[in-house]
């Protein structure tokens, strides 16, 4: 699975990489979901602030990965967790 030109561009920024683990999924509606993640020490290395965001790499279903930025919600450094809300529409994250 390749990251293509997006991967080359992101690599130029020298980002930190974290492996997030889904710990909870709450469907707010049939078109909106909130997913909670274990943060893999992300909040220990980058203190929480109100506009904090991450870029997630998501398989697009065609053997490529796409990246998108998402704002962190309910950041909890003590439990090393946060949530992200996703609108479920056509796109790789919804799939």
Number of C-alpha atoms within 10 A of each C-alpha: 10 12 17 11 10 13 14 10 11 13 11 8 8 8 10 8 11 12 11 16 13 13 12 11 14 11 12 12 10 8 11 14 17 17 17 22 20 19 21 15 15 20 20 12 10 10 10 18 11 10 9 14 14 16 14 17 17 17 17 16 12 9 9 13 18 20 18 11 10 16 14 20 20 12 21 14 17 8 11 15 23 23 22 18 18 16 15 15 11 8 12 17 17 14 11
